[in-house]
Amino acid sequence: MSYVSNLSNGRSLLNGQRGFTLIELMIVLVIIGIVASIAYPSYTRYVQKSVRTDAHAGLMQAASELERCYTRSYTYSNCTISESSPENNYEIKESITGSGYLLTASTTQNDGCEEDITLSSSGERLPNACW
């Protein structure tokens, strides 16, 4: 009979309990914190790698410009290159040495590399971890 009377009075079977308890909210916050602490380092590495891709594109573009110039004049001395990467994250510098060149991409952003990224006329790419 009490079951029927509870329904007729409009009260729920849970005796008026509504919402979340503080413990439940704290547990949800802890779970969100754990997921964020796992995901953030992966996201940071992904962003660094995407920034380094701009350096690779800039170095390859500059190398292509130097090689086209070399096929016309048989020297790298009088060649001009783009001084920045396609997305302007890196500054590209060239160093002509004898019959070759060394291209260097440098930035002030955090790209995950300790050193500048380089590409030589022989195809050597340094540092290895950044390519």
Secondary structure, DSSP 8 states (H G I E B T S, - for coil): -HHHHHHHHT--TTTT--S--HHHHHHHHHHHHHHHHHHHHHHHHHHHHHHHHHHHHHHHHHHHHHHHHHHHHS-STT----SB-TTSSSEEEEEEETTEEEEEEE-SS--S-SS-EEEETT--EESGGG-
